[in-house]
Each structure stands twice: as structure tokens, then as C-alpha cells.
């Protein structure tokens, strides 16, 4: 995670995938690392259920936090600020949320 935005130039008509899990090695863009994060969460749930720390119903709560990239494109070549802190309320774009972290 970065405490400031990434300033990037986007190309008209090109598709992008912004990373929401903060694990990507190609920030601010997705490299598929969220699949490892999601798998780690699944394993954690299974282990906690096995030792009776959570019930089957708890699975629904954790599944709601599954990470996935935000897909977007632009209709013109433009320079933008993409969120680096992963707290933006306007993802993938920076909303200034990093100022409160």
C-alpha cells in the first residue's frame, strides 16, 4: 500500500484493471495476486471451522471481503491519479482518503 496516489497516463480505448488487494507487484494495476489472497482467506475459514472457532454461517461474512480488480477504461488519452492507499471511495481514482490514514 502506498500513502499517495499513482500518477499515470491512460490511453484512449485501452482496458485497465486496478488492484484492490494491495498485493500486486505491478501497482496500481492488477497482476492476479488477489487470487492468492482469496485462497489464503478460504484456508483460514476452513481452519477456523475445523477447530470450531467459527460456524458455517461465518463463511458468508468473510466471503463478502473477497478482493477483485476494478476494471475501467477511458475515452481519451489522459493523466490521472489512481488510488494507492486502497481506501478511495471513488476507486480506482484517488479521492484523497490517504490524507486520513
Secondary structure as UniProt FT lines:
FT   STRAND          6..10
FT   TURN            12..13
FT   STRAND          15..18
FT   TURN            25..28
FT   HELIX           34..50
FT   TURN            51..52
FT   TURN            56..57
FT   HELIX           58..63
FT   TURN            64..65
FT   STRAND          70..73
FT   STRAND          78..82
FT   TURN            89..92
FT   HELIX           97..100
//
